[in-house]
Amino acid sequence: MSSTSTSVSTHDRAWPDRWWHLSATGLFFAAAYFLISMSPSLLPRTWYYQGVISGLCAAAGYGLGVVLAWVVRGLARLVRLRVSVSRETEHVLRVILPILSVVAVVALTASNVRSQGRTAEFLGLSPLRPVDWVGAIAVAVALAALLLAIARGLRRATHRLAEAAGQVLPRTLASIVAVVVVGTATLWLSDNVLFHQGMQAMAASAAQMNARQPAGRSVPASAFVSGGPGSRESYASLGYQGQMFVTSVSQASLIRAATGRTAKEPIRVYAGRGDDRTIEQVADAVVAELRRTRAFERKVLAVITTTGTGWVDDWSAKAIEYLSDGDSAIAAMQYSYVPSAVALLTDRETPREAGRVLFERIEAEISTLPEDRRPRLVVGGESLGSYGGHAAFVDSDDMLRRADGGVWVGTPSFTGIHAELTGARTPGSPAIAPVIDDGWHFRFATRAEELTHDYYGRDYGEWSFPRYVYAQHPSDPVVWWNPSILGAEPDWLREPRGRDVNPDVTWIPFVTFWQLTTDMAVGHDPADGFGHRYGAELVPAWGAVLGGEPDDDYSRIIAGVQQAVHRAQ
C-alpha cells in the first residue's frame, strides 16, 4: 500500500462502547432480515402480526450478524489477516454504500408491499394500508429493541458473574461457569415462568370460555343427543363447543326437504372433560351415550376427533347426516378446551390419546355385533382433530383394515400417515395434491373437482372402498406449518405454487416458519375454499366415502346444509 493509505481493520465498526452501542454488521443483517420478513406468505397478514414477524426476524438477523462478525474477527486474528484500503476508496465507500443501501431498502420494501397486495387479491381480501405498515414497523422496532435489551442484559450479567468467579477460578473456567449459570437461569425463567405462566393464562381464559353457554341455545329437547332427555351427560358438562355441537344437530324435516326422501332424526353424542375425568373415562361416557341412543343400530357411525377447543366442523357433521338421510350417529369428545395452536405448542400427545382411545372403545363395541348388523364405521377430523384422529391407526394399511372410510380436513403435514402417503406419492404428482396408487383408496383434493382427477386434470381409475379423502388447500397454513421448515425447504415450496398461492412465496430459513405461524392465526379470514376454510367441498367428499360418487349432483344437499350450518369456532 502507498504511504497515503489508511488501514481499516476487519473488526466490526460501531458506535462508541456505551449501552446504545450497535454492531454495524449486526445492523446490516437485521435490516436484511427485516426486509425479508415482509415477503409474502400463504395469507395476507394483519399489521400487528407483520410487526411481530419483522421484529423477531430483525432481532434474529442482528444476532446472526454479531456472531458472524465475532467469528470473522477471530479468524482474522488467527491467520493475522489485515485488510486496508486507500483514503480515497474509503471515502467513496462511505458515500456510495449508504446511498445503495437506501435504494435497496426502498426498492425491496415497495416490492414486498406490492407482493403482499397480490396475495390479498388471490384470496379476495383487502391489502394493508399505508397506516397499517407504519404500525407494523413501529411494533417491529419496539419488539426488536426489547429483545436486544434482554440479550444485552444477559450478556452483562454473564460478564459480571465471570469477573466475580474469576476471583477464585481460572479465567477460562470462570467464563464457562458464568455462561452455564446465566444460560440455565434464563432457560428456567423462560420455560417455567414466562412460557408456562403465559400458557396458564391462556388456559384460564379458555376455561372461562368453555364454561359459558352459547347465546340463543338451550337444553336440547331431543333424546337423540347428549344433554337431552335421558342423557347421562348433563348439558352444562358438555362445555361450550359440546353444547354447540349437540344443539346444531340436523332436523329430519330439513333433511327431507333437501333430499326428497324420508329421514330419521340424527344422533349426536358428546362428552365433556371435567377436571375429575381421564381420557378413558370420557371415551367410556361417549360409548354409554351411543348405547343409550341405540346408535349402533344406525347405518352410519362417524367418529370425529375434535380440535383443541372441542370443536367439530358442522359442515362435516351435517354432510354425514344429510347424505345418510339422518340414519347416522356422530360421536365426539372433548379432551381439552384450549385453542389448537396452544395445544400444538404445549401438548401434542393428548389429542393423539383421545383419538386412539375413542376409536378403540367404539371399535370394540362394534366388534361384539353380528357382521350383518354393524354400522358403517367412518372417521374424520379437522386440523388438530385430524392429527389426533390418525393416532388410532398404525399406518395407512391399518386404517384401511379397521375403518370404512373417512374425510380428513386440513391435516397437518407432520401427521404420520399423511407424511407416509405424501412420501409414497406417484412421481410427478405435487406435494400439495399427492397421487396414491392412481386414487385406488386415497385421494388428496385441493378442491371438490379433484375427487375425480388429479391436480393436473388426469382422470383417476376406479375408486375402491374403503375410500379416504384428504381435503387440503395449498393456501392452508395449518397443513404446511411444520417446525422442520425452520432450516429445511419443504417439497411444496420446491414445486410450482398452488393455484391459490402467490407465486412470489418462497422458502426463507427461519422467516418462513414464523410467517406460517402467524398465517395460522388468520387461517379462517378468507372465504370458503381458501386458507383453513372448508365448506361445501366436504359434501361430495363425504358423499363418495359413504357410497355415492364424487360427481353426483349434491346441489340440493349443499343448499340445505348452507341454510342451517353453524361455522363459528
DADAUR-V648810 format. One record per residue. N is the residue number from 0. RES is the residue in one letter. OMEGA is omega in whole degrees, -180 to 180 (999 if undefined). NEAR is the number of other C-alpha atoms within 10 Angstrom. D_CENTER is the distance of its C-alpha to the mean C-alpha in Angstrom with 2 decimals. Layout:
BEGIN
n->{N:N}
res->{RES:RES}
omega->{OMEGA:OMEGA}
near->{NEAR:NEAR}
d_center->{D_CENTER:D_CENTER}
END
This chain:
BEGIN
n->{0:1:2:3:4:5:6:7:8:9:10:11:12:13:14:15:16:17:18:19:20:21:22:23:24:25:26:27:28:29:30:31:32:33:34:35:36:37:38:39:40:41:42:43:44:45:46:47:48:49:50:51:52:53:54:55:56:57:58:59:60:61:62:63:64:65:66:67:68:69:70:71:72:73:74:75:76:77:78:79:80:81:82:83:84:85:86:87:88:89:90:91:92:93:94:95:96:97:98:99:100:101:102:103:104:105:106:107:108:109:110:111:112:113:114:115:116:117:118:119:120:121:122:123:124:125:126:127:128:129:130:131:132:133:134:135:136:137:138:139:140:141:142:143:144:145:146:147:148:149:150:151:152:153:154:155:156:157:158:159:160:161:162:163:164:165:166:167:168:169:170:171:172:173:174:175:176:177:178:179:180:181:182:183:184:185:186:187:188:189:190:191:192:193:194:195:196:197:198:199:200:201:202:203:204:205:206:207:208:209:210:211:212:213:214:215:216:217:218:219:220:221:222:223:224:225:226:227:228:229:230:231:232:233:234:235:236:237:238:239:240:241:242:243:244:245:246:247:248:249:250:251:252:253:254:255:256:257:258:259:260:261:262:263:264:265:266:267:268:269:270:271:272:273:274:275:276:277:278:279:280:281:282:283:284:285:286:287:288:289:290:291:292:293:294:295:296:297:298:299:300:301:302:303:304:305:306:307:308:309:310:311:312:313:314:315:316:317:318:319:320:321:322:323:324:325:326:327:328:329:330:331:332:333:334:335:336:337:338:339:340:341:342:343:344:345:346:347:348:349:350:351:352:353:354:355:356:357:358:359:360:361:362:363:364:365:366:367:368:369:370:371:372:373:374:375:376:377:378:379:380:381:382:383:384:385:386:387:388:389:390:391:392:393:394:395:396:397:398:399:400:401:402:403:404:405:406:407:408:409:410:411:412:413:414:415:416:417:418:419:420:421:422:423:424:425:426:427:428:429:430:431:432:433:434:435:436:437:438:439:440:441:442:443:444:445:446:447:448:449:450:451:452:453:454:455:456:457:458:459:460:461:462:463:464:465:466:467:468:469:470:471:472:473:474:475:476:477:478:479:480:481:482:483:484:485:486:487:488:489:490:491:492:493:494:495:496:497:498:499:500:501:502:503:504:505:506:507:508:509:510:511:512:513:514:515:516:517:518:519:520:521:522:523:524:525:526:527:528:529:530:531:532:533:534:535:536:537:538:539:540:541:542:543:544:545:546:547:548:549:550:551:552:553:554:555:556:557:558:559:560:561:562:563:564:565:566:567:568}
res->{M:S:S:T:S:T:S:V:S:T:H:D:R:A:W:P:D:R:W:W:H:L:S:A:T:G:L:F:F:A:A:A:Y:F:L:I:S:M:S:P:S:L:L:P:R:T:W:Y:Y:Q:G:V:I:S:G:L:C:A:A:A:G:Y:G:L:G:V:V:L:A:W:V:V:R:G:L:A:R:L:V:R:L:R:V:S:V:S:R:E:T:E:H:V:L:R:V:I:L:P:I:L:S:V:V:A:V:V:A:L:T:A:S:N:V:R:S:Q:G:R:T:A:E:F:L:G:L:S:P:L:R:P:V:D:W:V:G:A:I:A:V:A:V:A:L:A:A:L:L:L:A:I:A:R:G:L:R:R:A:T:H:R:L:A:E:A:A:G:Q:V:L:P:R:T:L:A:S:I:V:A:V:V:V:V:G:T:A:T:L:W:L:S:D:N:V:L:F:H:Q:G:M:Q:A:M:A:A:S:A:A:Q:M:N:A:R:Q:P:A:G:R:S:V:P:A:S:A:F:V:S:G:G:P:G:S:R:E:S:Y:A:S:L:G:Y:Q:G:Q:M:F:V:T:S:V:S:Q:A:S:L:I:R:A:A:T:G:R:T:A:K:E:P:I:R:V:Y:A:G:R:G:D:D:R:T:I:E:Q:V:A:D:A:V:V:A:E:L:R:R:T:R:A:F:E:R:K:V:L:A:V:I:T:T:T:G:T:G:W:V:D:D:W:S:A:K:A:I:E:Y:L:S:D:G:D:S:A:I:A:A:M:Q:Y:S:Y:V:P:S:A:V:A:L:L:T:D:R:E:T:P:R:E:A:G:R:V:L:F:E:R:I:E:A:E:I:S:T:L:P:E:D:R:R:P:R:L:V:V:G:G:E:S:L:G:S:Y:G:G:H:A:A:F:V:D:S:D:D:M:L:R:R:A:D:G:G:V:W:V:G:T:P:S:F:T:G:I:H:A:E:L:T:G:A:R:T:P:G:S:P:A:I:A:P:V:I:D:D:G:W:H:F:R:F:A:T:R:A:E:E:L:T:H:D:Y:Y:G:R:D:Y:G:E:W:S:F:P:R:Y:V:Y:A:Q:H:P:S:D:P:V:V:W:W:N:P:S:I:L:G:A:E:P:D:W:L:R:E:P:R:G:R:D:V:N:P:D:V:T:W:I:P:F:V:T:F:W:Q:L:T:T:D:M:A:V:G:H:D:P:A:D:G:F:G:H:R:Y:G:A:E:L:V:P:A:W:G:A:V:L:G:G:E:P:D:D:D:Y:S:R:I:I:A:G:V:Q:Q:A:V:H:R:A:Q}
omega->{179:-178:-180:-177:178:-179:176:-179:177:180:-173:178:-177:174:180:-173:175:-179:178:178:179:179:179:178:177:179:179:-179:177:179:-179:180:176:179:179:-177:180:177:-175:172:-173:-175:175:-175:171:-176:-177:175:176:179:179:179:-177:178:178:-178:179:179:179:178:178:179:178:180:179:180:-180:179:179:180:-179:178:180:179:180:177:-178:-178:180:180:177:-178:178:178:180:179:-180:180:179:180:179:-179:-180:-180:-172:-175:177:180:179:179:179:179:-179:180:-179:-178:-179:179:179:180:-180:178:178:-178:175:175:177:177:178:179:178:-172:178:-179:-179:177:177:177:178:180:177:180:176:178:180:180:179:178:-178:-179:-179:-179:179:178:178:-179:178:179:178:-180:-180:176:178:179:180:179:179:-180:-178:178:179:178:179:-180:-180:178:-177:-178:172:-173:-178:-180:179:178:180:179:-179:180:-179:-177:-179:179:179:180:180:179:180:-179:-179:-175:-172:-178:-175:-175:-176:178:177:179:179:178:177:179:179:177:179:179:177:178:-179:-178:-180:174:-178:180:177:179:179:-179:-177:179:-177:176:-177:179:177:-177:180:-180:179:-178:175:179:179:-180:-178:-176:-177:-176:-175:-176:176:177:177:-178:-175:-180:177:-178:-179:177:-179:-179:179:177:179:-178:-178:-174:-176:180:175:-177:175:171:-178:177:171:178:-173:174:178:179:175:-178:-176:-177:172:177:-179:-180:178:179:178:178:177:180:178:177:177:178:-177:-177:-178:-178:-178:176:-180:-178:-177:173:-177:175:-177:175:-174:172:-177:-180:-176:-174:172:180:-176:176:177:-177:-179:177:179:-176:-180:-177:180:-178:178:-179:-172:172:179:-179:177:180:178:175:175:175:178:179:-176:-179:178:179:179:-178:-171:-172:177:-175:-178:176:179:179:-180:179:-179:-175:-178:-180:-178:179:-179:177:-180:179:-180:-178:179:-178:172:-175:-178:179:-179:176:173:-176:-179:-175:178:179:-179:179:-179:176:177:177:180:-178:179:-177:178:-173:-180:-179:-177:177:178:179:178:-178:-166:178:-176:178:179:176:178:-171:177:-175:177:-175:178:175:-171:-176:176:179:179:-179:-180:179:-179:-176:178:179:-179:176:-173:179:-180:180:-176:173:-178:178:178:177:-175:177:-173:177:176:-176:174:173:-172:-177:-177:171:180:180:-177:-174:-178:175:179:-176:174:172:-180:177:-176:175:-3:-178:177:178:170:177:-179:178:174:-179:180:-178:179:180:-168:177:-178:-180:-178:-178:173:-175:-179:-180:-180:-179:-175:174:171:-176:176:-177:177:-174:180:-180:177:179:-180:-178:-179:-180:177:-179:179:-173:-176:180:-178:175:179:178:178:175:-180:-178:180:-176:-179:-179:-179:176:177:-179:-180:178:-179:-179:178:-177:-174:-179:179:-180:177:177:178:178:179:-179:-175:173:177:177:-175:-180:173:179:-180:-172:-179:178:179:180:179:179:-177:-178:-172:-172:175:-172:-173:175:999}
near->{9:7:6:10:14:16:14:14:14:15:16:17:13:13:10:9:8:7:9:9:10:18:18:17:23:24:20:17:23:26:20:18:24:29:19:19:26:25:22:26:28:31:29:29:24:17:20:18:21:25:28:24:26:30:28:24:27:31:27:22:23:27:20:18:21:22:14:16:20:15:12:15:18:13:12:16:13:9:8:9:11:13:11:14:16:16:14:12:13:16:11:11:12:11:11:11:11:11:12:11:13:11:12:14:16:13:11:17:17:13:14:19:19:16:22:25:19:21:26:22:15:19:22:12:16:12:19:18:12:10:10:16:17:13:15:24:20:17:21:25:19:15:20:24:15:14:17:18:14:12:14:13:13:16:15:12:15:22:17:14:18:23:16:14:18:17:10:9:14:11:14:11:13:21:21:13:18:23:19:13:14:17:14:12:12:13:12:13:13:13:13:12:12:13:14:14:13:13:17:12:12:15:18:14:13:16:17:13:17:24:15:13:18:16:7:5:11:12:16:18:11:18:16:25:29:32:27:19:16:15:18:15:21:16:24:16:17:27:28:23:27:29:27:23:24:24:21:18:25:25:17:19:13:17:26:18:14:20:17:11:9:12:20:19:21:26:27:28:29:31:31:30:22:15:6:6:12:13:22:14:15:23:30:17:21:25:24:17:26:26:13:18:21:13:24:23:17:20:17:23:27:26:24:30:33:32:31:25:25:30:27:25:21:22:22:26:26:29:27:28:29:28:23:22:22:27:22:26:30:25:26:29:28:27:27:24:26:22:18:22:16:14:21:14:9:13:12:16:12:16:29:21:17:28:31:19:21:27:29:16:15:21:15:10:15:18:10:9:13:8:9:6:12:18:21:17:22:25:24:28:28:27:25:28:29:28:29:28:30:27:21:19:20:11:15:16:10:11:19:18:11:16:20:21:27:27:25:27:27:28:24:23:20:16:19:17:19:19:13:14:18:20:14:12:17:14:10:9:16:21:23:25:25:25:26:19:14:19:23:17:19:26:26:27:26:25:20:19:16:21:27:20:19:22:22:10:10:11:14:17:12:11:20:12:16:21:24:29:23:23:25:29:28:24:29:28:26:25:25:26:20:17:13:12:19:16:14:12:15:15:12:17:16:12:13:13:18:20:13:20:24:23:17:16:17:17:19:18:13:20:25:24:22:24:27:23:20:21:27:22:16:18:22:17:17:19:15:14:20:26:28:28:20:24:21:22:21:24:25:25:31:27:20:25:25:22:14:13:17:20:14:10:10:18:14:13:22:21:12:20:26:15:9:16:19:16:13:10:14}
d_center->{58.08:60.77:62.14:60.41:56.91:54.57:52.45:48.75:47.03:43.62:42.54:39.85:41.61:40.56:41.93:44.31:43.04:42.18:39.10:38.15:38.65:35.92:35.60:36.26:34.20:31.35:31.60:31.61:28.35:26.82:27.89:26.60:23.07:23.22:24.15:21.57:18.80:19.93:19.34:17.20:13.63:11.98:12.55:15.36:14.76:16.82:19.62:18.56:15.09:17.11:19.54:17.23:15.91:19.55:20.93:18.82:19.64:23.26:23.72:22.33:24.60:27.53:27.17:27.05:30.12:32.02:31.46:32.54:35.58:36.52:36.33:38.39:40.97:41.30:41.80:44.24:46.29:46.25:47.70:49.69:48.12:49.13:48.43:50.62:51.15:54.05:54.32:54.22:51.03:49.38:50.43:49.04:45.69:45.56:46.11:44.14:40.93:40.08:40.87:38.75:35.87:36.12:36.33:33.29:31.21:32.33:31.82:28.30:27.29:28.81:27.18:23.64:24.33:25.65:22.77:20.20:22.64:22.51:18.74:19.46:22.32:20.34:18.37:21.36:20.29:22.47:22.21:22.68:26.33:28.50:28.49:24.67:24.90:27.58:25.41:22.53:25.15:26.62:23.41:22.82:26.44:26.41:23.35:24.67:28.09:26.88:25.14:28.28:30.52:28.76:29.06:32.71:33.44:32.25:34.34:37.34:37.01:36.93:40.04:41.95:41.19:42.29:45.49:46.23:45.60:47.72:50.74:50.79:48.68:48.91:46.90:44.38:43.80:43.52:40.77:38.82:39.28:38.15:34.92:34.15:35.03:33.12:30.05:30.11:30.68:27.82:25.35:26.79:26.62:23.02:21.83:24.29:24.95:22.32:19.07:20.43:22.29:19.30:17.29:20.51:20.91:17.52:18.46:21.85:20.60:18.43:21.60:23.66:21.43:21.61:25.39:25.85:27.31:25.90:28.37:30.73:30.01:32.63:33.42:33.36:36.83:35.84:36.54:33.99:30.99:30.19:31.61:34.42:38.08:38.69:35.11:34.86:31.66:32.48:30.62:29.79:28.35:25.60:23.63:22.34:19.88:22.46:25.12:23.20:22.72:26.41:27.85:25.99:27.76:29.45:33.19:35.57:37.51:34.56:33.71:37.40:37.47:34.62:35.81:39.54:39.68:40.39:37.43:36.87:35.04:31.60:30.59:27.43:27.34:25.05:25.50:24.09:23.70:26.24:26.91:29.64:27.84:26.36:23.79:26.84:28.77:26.11:25.96:29.76:29.85:27.83:30.31:33.17:31.97:31.79:35.35:36.55:35.40:36.70:33.35:34.36:36.98:34.55:33.92:30.13:28.15:24.37:22.25:18.89:16.39:14.87:11.59:11.94:14.40:16.35:15.52:16.64:16.23:19.87:19.92:19.55:22.00:24.52:24.39:25.46:28.14:29.62:29.68:31.44:33.87:32.68:33.78:30.46:28.89:25.22:24.38:21.41:21.17:19.54:18.52:17.20:16.86:14.24:10.99:8.06:6.57:10.18:10.60:8.18:10.40:13.58:14.03:12.48:15.98:16.74:14.41:16.00:19.38:19.13:18.28:21.09:23.65:23.50:23.85:26.60:28.50:28.57:29.37:32.23:33.60:33.64:35.38:38.37:39.01:41.28:39.41:40.80:39.52:35.92:33.19:30.74:27.78:24.43:20.84:17.52:14.22:11.03:7.36:8.20:11.67:11.79:10.85:13.57:15.93:16.24:17.70:20.85:21.78:22.93:22.22:22.44:26.21:25.90:23.66:26.40:29.08:27.86:26.23:27.54:24.44:21.05:18.28:14.70:12.32:8.95:9.05:6.74:9.36:10.29:11.68:15.40:17.04:14.59:15.27:18.90:19.39:17.81:20.03:23.01:22.74:25.96:26.79:26.29:23.45:20.25:16.99:15.34:17.99:19.75:23.18:24.12:27.89:28.52:26.37:28.66:26.21:22.62:21.54:18.35:18.47:16.86:19.40:22.06:24.77:23.21:24.12:27.62:27.16:24.85:22.98:26.32:28.38:30.10:30.94:29.80:32.47:32.97:30.05:31.14:30.20:28.02:25.49:21.72:19.40:15.88:14.84:12.30:12.67:13.01:11.57:8.28:5.62:3.11:6.32:7.23:5.21:7.89:10.37:13.12:12.72:14.28:17.54:17.44:17.15:15.21:17.29:15.49:16.57:19.99:20.67:21.46:18.67:17.76:19.98:17.59:16.53:18.88:20.99:21.04:17.47:18.05:16.83:17.99:17.95:16.10:15.52:12.94:10.53:11.06:11.07:7.56:6.69:8.93:8.09:5.08:8.19:10.28:8.54:11.49:14.11:15.36:17.74:17.26:16.80:14.39:10.76:9.15:12.80:14.68:18.23:21.60:20.44:19.74:23.49:24.87:22.24:23.44:26.94:27.03:25.72:28.33:31.22:31.40:30.81:27.88:30.44:32.23:32.73:30.11:30.88:32.71:30.06:27.32:29.65:30.33:26.73:25.97:28.72:27.57:23.80:21.90:18.51:17.66:14.98}
END
